């Protein structure tokens, strides 16, 4: 003879809920990091194009920081190589580095992650 099992579904749901929520938070947070990466790729391509057209390092840095809107632009690092005056026919590389973290809702247990993008073009 079977006994009443009224609370069985509730117990199973309570055991599965943390895993479901962690998976949901992970998917949403991973999408946020991918969005940041894609934004940095686009800004890098435009910034290196400016370097290829002969713009100064300061103009390129200012442009990159102004166009980046997926996070705190003050944390964005812009590396330009070679720096200073560039001769026609040489290559210029712009690298953008931005610190991110996965699973932000977990607070101090968030996983640090650095987003790096770079692009190179020949100076005209």
Secondary structure, DSSP 8 states (H G I E B T S, - for coil): -----TTHHHHHHHHHHHHHHHHHHHHHHHHHHHHHHHHHHHHHHHHHHHHHTT--HHHHHHHHHHH--SS-GGG-EEEEES-S---TTSEEEEEEEEEEEE-GGGGGG-EEEEEEEEEEEE--
